[in-house]
Amino acid sequence: MFDIRSKFSDDFVFGVATAAYQIEGSKFGGCGESIWDHFAKNGGTANGDDGSLACDHFHRFEEDLDLLVDAGFDAYRFSFSWSRLFPDGKNLNTKGLDFYKQLLDAINSRGLRPYGTAYHWDMPQALGALGGWTIRDNAERFGEYMGFIARNFGDDLENLVSINEPWCVAWLSHYLGEHAPGLRDLSSAVKASHYVCLGHGLGVQAARAETEKPIGVVLNFTPGRLETKTKINTEALERYEAVTNTWYLSAIIKGNYPDVALQELEGYLPNSWKSDLQNIKEPIDFIGINYYTTVLLKSGGDKFPFVEIIERDLPKTDMGWDVEPAGLRDAINLVSDYAPNLPLYITENGMASKNAIADIDRIEYYKQHLNEVAKAAETLPVNGYFAWSLLDNFEWALGYDKRFGLVHVDYETQKRTMKDSFKWWQRELAKK
């Protein structure tokens, strides 16, 4: 019999995670247009879907927080919307300020621990139109914005994350073109990869001046595996790892970018990049790890990093991602190698399932991955695990087709229905 409580220490934190644009509803409360609204409007998302209504969490947050309490979770990881707080990137929207004050009051009054994220991808479009993450000015603006978050909400937070998944913010969005702003340009991607790191560092500095609460970052990891260990394949894997899994980790912890990436990308970096590294390396208090899958690779392709992904006979999620729980422990070990003794959290882990309510596949996914976390936590400072996600929601470029939630959302009626995975967590967390 699986027993979560017996696998972890008494002070281990169990929570669920969400993101503002995916659930709140951007048409409410004076929220401004974000780069995701703009991306959707210009054909970047399935069916032209956007987050204008999403799960209507803006009006239903009390009901949604009650679900967390009903399940027995300790903590709630959520994000602040930059475009809700500063619709034009400059001027404060007091309705947005009031919303997050109300949200935090509601979280804390229920005895839940609030884990805040300053940026989960919804930059104001006014700043996106100026160049988004490809320009230094917006990295500096993010620093100011994060200082604002810490000043106004820091006392009510358990801790604060600067940026969620810099790889997605920079590489997936500016080179692979899958997320807003949808660019496929190496020069833009490399500049964004640098300025998102700089924004993080400046944000940490600004927040540190406003709050004594722990400050960190959330990085996503997709470990690569080799089809065959030839020299050419090994070199391809090194390039892949450098741009996917170690670029941001190395910059933030060590103050340098991986040499194997610089060999190809240094010419695209802004002239000031070396002098920025000290700011990027600003000390942090913890790292969040987001993990979903691994990929099998070989050398190939005509675009950097010159790799081809190979199909494997492994179970797949509804995203088409391979299920390989051991990859989560690999990610934990990688971060621990770079930052020994730094507290770690698994800040996202979960799966999209076609099963609307009877999601036994999701329960099995959680069991397998929690086993890997438990093994790692025996020797490493892994302090918590956040399931992704509380609610079915807007799944970025894929619209509303893919469902990651523990709670089913009928998008026509906004009715919430507990899935079997929700009830499984409820039973497990009730055990003492």
C-alpha positions as CSV (number, residue, x, y, z in Angstrom):
1,M,0.0,0.0,0.0
2,F,1.2,3.5,-0.9
3,D,1.6,5.8,2.1
4,I,2.8,9.3,1.5
5,R,3.1,10.2,5.1
6,S,5.5,7.3,5.9
7,K,7.8,8.3,3.1
8,F,8.6,11.9,4.1
9,S,9.5,13.8,7.3
10,D,6.8,15.5,9.3
11,D,7.8,19.0,8.1
12,F,7.8,18.1,4.4
13,V,5.5,20.5,2.5
14,F,2.8,19.1,0.2
15,G,1.0,21.6,-2.0
16,V,-0.5,22.3,-5.4
17,A,0.5,24.9,-8.0
18,T,-1.2,27.2,-10.4
19,A,-0.4,30.2,-12.6
20,A,-2.2,33.5,-12.8
21,Y,-2.9,33.7,-16.6
22,Q,-4.0,30.1,-16.7
23,I,-6.8,30.4,-14.2
24,E,-7.7,34.0,-13.2
25,G,-9.4,35.4,-16.2
26,S,-7.6,38.4,-17.7
27,K,-10.7,40.3,-18.7
28,F,-11.5,41.0,-15.0
29,G,-10.4,43.6,-12.5
30,G,-8.6,46.1,-14.8
31,C,-6.0,43.5,-16.0
32,G,-4.1,44.8,-19.0
33,E,-3.2,43.0,-22.3
34,S,-0.4,40.6,-21.8
35,I,2.0,39.1,-24.4
36,W,-0.2,35.9,-24.2
37,D,-3.4,37.8,-25.0
38,H,-1.5,39.3,-28.0
39,F,-0.1,35.9,-29.0
40,A,-3.5,34.3,-28.9
41,K,-5.1,37.2,-30.8
42,N,-2.5,36.7,-33.6
43,G,-3.0,33.0,-34.1
44,G,-0.5,31.6,-31.6
45,T,-2.9,29.3,-29.7
46,A,-5.1,26.4,-30.6
47,N,-8.6,27.6,-31.7
48,G,-7.5,31.2,-30.8
49,D,-8.1,30.3,-27.1
50,D,-6.8,32.7,-24.5
51,G,-7.0,33.3,-20.7
52,S,-9.6,36.0,-20.8
53,L,-12.0,33.8,-18.7
54,A,-10.0,30.7,-18.0
55,C,-11.3,29.3,-14.7
56,D,-12.7,32.6,-13.5
57,H,-10.5,32.2,-10.4
58,F,-10.7,36.0,-10.0
59,H,-14.2,35.5,-8.8
60,R,-14.0,31.9,-7.5
61,F,-10.7,31.9,-5.5
62,E,-12.5,31.3,-2.2
63,E,-14.1,28.2,-3.6
64,D,-10.8,27.0,-5.1
65,L,-8.9,27.6,-1.9
66,D,-11.5,25.5,0.0
67,L,-10.6,22.7,-2.4
68,L,-7.0,22.8,-1.2
69,V,-8.1,22.7,2.4
70,D,-10.5,19.8,1.7
71,A,-7.7,17.8,0.1
72,G,-5.4,18.4,3.1
73,F,-2.6,20.3,1.3
74,D,-0.2,22.4,3.3
75,A,0.6,25.0,0.8
76,Y,-0.5,26.9,-2.4
77,R,1.9,28.0,-5.1
78,F,0.5,30.8,-7.2
79,S,1.8,33.6,-9.3
80,F,1.2,37.3,-9.5
81,S,0.2,38.7,-12.8
82,W,2.5,41.5,-14.0
83,S,-0.2,42.7,-16.5
84,R,-2.8,42.7,-13.7
85,L,-0.7,44.8,-11.4
86,F,0.8,47.1,-14.1
87,P,-1.5,46.9,-17.2
88,D,0.7,49.2,-19.2
89,G,3.9,48.2,-17.7
90,K,4.2,51.5,-15.8
91,N,1.1,52.5,-13.8
92,L,-0.3,50.5,-10.9
93,N,-3.8,49.0,-11.1
94,T,-5.2,49.3,-7.6
95,K,-7.9,46.7,-8.4
96,G,-5.0,44.2,-9.1
97,L,-3.3,45.2,-5.8
98,D,-6.5,44.7,-3.9
99,F,-7.1,41.3,-5.6
100,Y,-3.8,39.9,-4.5
101,K,-4.2,41.3,-1.0
102,Q,-7.6,39.5,-0.8
103,L,-6.2,36.3,-2.2
104,L,-3.3,36.3,0.3
105,D,-5.7,37.0,3.2
106,A,-7.8,34.1,2.1
107,I,-4.9,31.8,1.8
108,N,-3.5,32.7,5.2
109,S,-6.8,32.7,6.9
110,R,-7.2,29.0,5.9
111,G,-3.9,28.0,7.4
112,L,-2.4,27.4,4.0
113,R,1.2,28.5,3.3
114,P,1.5,30.9,0.3
115,Y,4.4,30.4,-2.1
116,G,4.4,33.3,-4.5
117,T,5.9,33.6,-8.0
118,A,6.5,37.1,-9.4
119,Y,6.6,36.0,-13.1
120,H,4.8,33.1,-14.7
121,W,4.9,34.4,-18.3
122,D,2.3,37.2,-18.5
123,M,4.4,40.3,-19.3
124,P,2.4,43.4,-20.2
125,Q,2.1,43.6,-24.0
126,A,3.1,47.2,-23.7
127,L,6.6,46.0,-22.6
128,G,6.4,43.1,-25.1
129,A,6.0,45.7,-27.9
130,L,9.2,47.3,-26.8
131,G,11.1,44.1,-27.2
132,G,10.0,41.9,-24.3
133,W,12.8,39.9,-22.8
134,T,15.2,40.7,-25.7
135,I,16.1,44.1,-24.3
136,R,17.9,45.2,-21.1
137,D,15.3,47.8,-20.2
138,N,12.7,45.2,-19.5
139,A,15.0,43.2,-17.3
140,E,15.5,46.3,-15.3
141,R,11.7,46.9,-15.2
142,F,11.2,43.3,-13.9
143,G,13.7,44.1,-11.1
144,E,11.5,47.0,-10.1
145,Y,8.4,45.0,-10.4
146,M,9.7,42.2,-8.2
147,G,10.7,44.8,-5.6
148,F,7.1,46.0,-5.6
149,I,5.9,42.4,-5.0
150,A,8.2,42.0,-2.1
151,R,7.4,45.4,-0.6
152,N,3.6,44.9,-0.8
153,F,3.2,41.2,-0.2
154,G,6.4,39.9,1.3
155,D,5.2,39.8,4.8
156,D,2.3,37.5,3.9
157,L,4.3,35.1,1.8
158,E,6.1,31.9,2.8
159,N,8.7,32.6,0.1
160,L,9.0,34.3,-3.2
161,V,10.2,33.0,-6.6
162,S,11.5,35.5,-9.2
163,I,10.8,33.8,-12.6
164,N,9.1,30.5,-13.4
165,E,11.0,28.4,-16.0
166,P,13.5,30.8,-17.7
167,W,14.1,28.3,-20.4
168,C,10.4,28.5,-21.5
169,V,10.5,32.3,-21.2
170,A,13.5,32.6,-23.4
171,W,14.3,29.5,-25.6
172,L,10.8,27.9,-26.1
173,S,9.4,31.4,-26.8
174,H,12.1,33.0,-28.9
175,Y,13.8,30.1,-30.7
176,L,11.3,27.3,-30.9
177,G,8.4,29.7,-31.3
178,E,5.9,27.7,-29.3
179,H,5.1,30.3,-26.7
180,A,4.6,34.0,-26.7
181,P,6.0,36.0,-28.4
182,G,6.4,33.1,-30.9
183,L,9.8,34.0,-32.4
184,R,12.1,31.5,-34.2
185,D,15.2,33.6,-34.1
186,L,18.5,32.4,-32.5
187,S,19.8,36.0,-31.8
188,S,16.6,36.9,-30.0
189,A,16.6,33.7,-28.0
190,V,20.1,34.1,-26.8
191,K,19.5,37.7,-25.8
192,A,16.3,36.7,-24.0
193,S,18.2,33.8,-22.3
194,H,20.6,36.4,-20.9
195,Y,18.2,39.1,-20.0
196,V,15.8,36.7,-18.2
197,C,18.8,35.8,-16.1
198,L,19.6,39.4,-15.5
199,G,16.0,40.2,-14.6
200,H,16.1,37.4,-12.1
201,G,19.3,38.8,-10.5
202,L,18.0,42.3,-10.4
203,G,14.7,41.1,-9.0
204,V,16.4,39.2,-6.2
205,Q,18.4,42.3,-5.3
206,A,15.3,44.5,-5.2
207,A,13.2,41.9,-3.3
208,R,16.0,41.4,-0.8
209,A,15.9,45.1,0.1
210,E,12.2,44.8,0.9
211,T,11.7,41.5,2.7
212,E,13.6,38.9,4.8
213,K,11.5,36.0,3.4
214,P,13.4,33.4,1.4
215,I,13.9,34.3,-2.3
216,G,14.6,31.8,-5.1
217,V,14.0,30.7,-8.7
218,V,12.1,27.9,-10.4
219,L,13.9,26.1,-13.2
220,N,12.5,23.4,-15.5
221,F,14.5,20.3,-16.4
222,T,14.1,17.8,-19.2
223,P,17.1,15.4,-18.9
224,G,18.4,14.0,-22.2
225,R,19.3,10.3,-22.8
226,L,21.5,8.9,-25.6
227,E,20.4,6.5,-28.2
228,T,24.0,5.2,-28.5
229,K,27.1,6.6,-26.8
230,T,29.1,7.6,-29.9
231,K,31.4,10.6,-29.8
232,I,29.1,12.6,-32.1
233,N,26.0,11.7,-30.0
234,T,27.7,12.6,-26.8
235,E,28.7,16.0,-28.1
236,A,25.1,16.5,-29.2
237,L,23.8,15.6,-25.8
238,E,26.3,18.1,-24.2
239,R,24.9,20.9,-26.4
240,Y,21.3,20.0,-25.6
241,E,22.0,19.9,-21.9
242,A,23.8,23.2,-22.0
243,V,20.9,25.1,-23.5
244,T,18.1,23.2,-21.9
245,N,19.2,22.2,-18.4
246,T,22.3,24.0,-17.3
247,W,22.4,27.5,-18.9
248,Y,20.2,29.1,-16.2
249,L,21.4,26.9,-13.4
250,S,25.0,27.7,-14.1
251,A,24.4,31.4,-14.5
252,I,22.4,31.8,-11.4
253,I,24.6,29.6,-9.1
254,K,28.0,29.9,-10.6
255,G,27.9,33.2,-12.5
256,N,28.9,31.7,-15.8
257,Y,27.3,30.1,-18.9
258,P,28.3,26.6,-20.0
259,D,31.3,26.6,-22.3
260,V,29.8,24.2,-24.8
261,A,26.9,26.6,-25.3
262,L,29.1,29.7,-25.5
263,Q,31.1,28.1,-28.4
264,E,28.0,28.5,-30.5
265,L,26.1,31.3,-28.9
266,E,28.5,33.9,-27.5
267,G,28.4,36.0,-30.6
268,Y,24.7,36.6,-30.1
269,L,25.0,37.8,-26.5
270,P,24.7,41.5,-25.7
271,N,28.0,43.3,-25.3
272,S,27.6,43.8,-21.6
273,W,26.9,40.2,-20.8
274,K,30.1,39.4,-18.8
275,S,29.7,42.4,-16.6
276,D,26.1,41.3,-15.8
277,L,27.1,37.9,-14.4
278,Q,27.8,39.2,-10.9
279,N,24.2,40.6,-10.7
280,I,22.8,37.3,-12.1
281,K,24.7,35.4,-9.4
282,E,23.0,37.2,-6.6
283,P,22.7,34.6,-3.7
284,I,19.4,32.9,-3.4
285,D,17.8,30.8,-0.6
286,F,16.2,27.9,-2.6
287,I,15.6,26.4,-6.0
288,G,12.4,25.1,-7.3
289,I,12.5,22.1,-9.8
290,N,9.8,21.6,-12.4
291,Y,9.9,18.2,-14.0
292,Y,7.6,16.4,-16.5
293,T,9.7,14.2,-18.8
294,T,12.9,13.2,-20.4
295,V,14.0,12.8,-24.1
296,L,16.0,10.3,-26.0
297,L,18.5,12.0,-28.4
298,K,21.0,11.5,-31.2
299,S,23.0,13.9,-33.2
300,G,21.2,15.4,-36.2
301,G,19.1,18.2,-37.5
302,D,20.2,21.4,-39.3
303,K,19.6,23.9,-36.4
304,F,21.4,24.4,-33.1
305,P,21.8,22.4,-30.9
306,F,21.8,19.8,-33.7
307,V,19.9,17.0,-32.1
308,E,17.1,14.7,-33.1
309,I,14.5,13.3,-30.6
310,I,13.8,9.6,-30.9
311,E,10.5,8.0,-30.1
312,R,10.6,5.5,-27.3
313,D,8.3,2.7,-26.2
314,L,7.4,4.3,-22.9
315,P,4.0,5.3,-21.4
316,K,2.9,8.7,-22.7
317,T,0.9,11.5,-21.1
318,D,-1.8,13.2,-23.1
319,M,0.9,15.8,-24.0
320,G,2.7,13.0,-25.8
321,W,5.5,13.2,-23.2
322,D,7.3,10.0,-22.1
323,V,6.7,9.0,-18.5
324,E,10.1,8.4,-16.9
325,P,10.0,9.0,-13.1
326,A,13.8,8.4,-12.7
327,G,14.3,11.6,-14.6
328,L,13.0,13.6,-11.6
329,R,15.7,12.2,-9.4
330,D,18.3,13.0,-12.1
331,A,17.1,16.6,-12.1
332,I,17.3,16.8,-8.3
333,N,20.8,15.4,-8.4
334,L,21.9,17.8,-11.1
335,V,20.7,20.8,-9.1
336,S,22.3,19.5,-5.9
337,D,25.6,19.1,-7.8
338,Y,25.5,22.8,-8.7
339,A,24.2,24.0,-5.4
340,P,25.1,21.6,-2.5
341,N,23.0,22.1,0.6
342,L,20.7,24.7,-1.0
343,P,17.0,23.9,-0.1
344,L,15.0,22.4,-3.0
345,Y,11.4,22.1,-3.8
346,I,9.6,20.1,-6.5
347,T,7.5,23.1,-7.6
348,E,5.7,21.4,-10.5
349,N,5.1,17.7,-11.4
350,G,2.1,16.2,-13.0
351,M,0.5,14.9,-16.2
352,A,-2.2,15.7,-18.7
353,S,-4.7,12.9,-18.9
354,K,-7.6,12.2,-21.3
355,N,-9.5,10.7,-18.4
356,A,-12.0,13.3,-17.2
357,I,-12.7,12.1,-13.7
358,A,-11.4,8.5,-13.3
359,D,-7.8,9.5,-13.8
360,I,-6.1,6.3,-12.4
361,D,-3.2,7.1,-14.8
362,R,-2.5,10.4,-13.0
363,I,-2.6,8.6,-9.6
364,E,0.0,6.2,-10.8
365,Y,2.1,9.0,-12.2
366,Y,2.1,10.7,-8.8
367,K,3.0,7.5,-6.9
368,Q,6.0,6.8,-9.2
369,H,7.4,10.3,-9.0
370,L,6.8,10.7,-5.3
371,N,8.8,7.5,-4.8
372,E,11.7,9.2,-6.6
373,V,11.4,12.3,-4.5
374,A,11.3,10.3,-1.3
375,K,14.5,8.5,-2.3
376,A,16.3,11.8,-3.0
377,A,15.0,13.4,0.2
378,E,16.8,10.7,2.2
379,T,20.1,12.4,1.6
380,L,19.3,15.8,-0.1
381,P,17.5,18.9,1.2
382,V,14.3,18.4,-0.7
383,N,11.7,20.3,1.4
384,G,8.4,20.0,-0.5
385,Y,6.4,18.8,-3.5
386,F,3.8,20.8,-5.4
387,A,1.5,18.9,-7.7
388,W,0.6,20.5,-11.0
389,S,-2.1,21.5,-11.1
390,L,-5.1,22.2,-8.8
391,L,-7.5,22.9,-11.7
392,D,-7.8,22.0,-15.4
393,N,-6.9,25.3,-17.1
394,F,-5.6,27.2,-20.1
395,E,-2.7,25.2,-21.3
396,W,-0.9,28.0,-23.1
397,A,-0.5,27.4,-26.9
398,L,-2.6,24.3,-26.6
399,G,-5.7,26.1,-25.4
400,Y,-8.1,24.2,-23.2
401,D,-7.7,20.7,-24.7
402,K,-5.0,19.3,-22.3
403,R,-6.1,18.8,-18.7
404,F,-3.6,18.7,-15.9
405,G,-5.9,19.3,-13.0
406,L,-6.8,17.4,-9.8
407,V,-10.1,19.1,-10.2
408,H,-12.1,19.0,-13.4
409,V,-13.4,22.3,-14.7
410,D,-16.4,22.5,-17.0
411,Y,-15.4,25.6,-19.0
412,E,-19.0,26.3,-20.0
413,T,-20.4,26.4,-16.5
414,Q,-17.2,26.7,-14.4
415,K,-18.4,23.8,-12.3
416,R,-15.6,22.2,-10.3
417,T,-15.6,18.4,-9.9
418,M,-13.1,16.5,-7.8
419,K,-11.2,13.8,-9.8
420,D,-10.2,10.5,-8.5
421,S,-6.6,11.9,-8.2
422,F,-7.9,14.6,-5.9
423,K,-9.6,12.1,-3.7
424,W,-6.4,10.0,-3.7
425,W,-4.4,12.9,-2.4
426,Q,-7.2,13.6,0.1
427,R,-6.9,10.0,1.5
428,E,-3.1,10.0,1.5
429,L,-2.7,13.4,3.2
430,A,-5.3,12.5,5.9
431,K,-3.0,9.7,7.1
432,K,-1.0,10.5,10.2
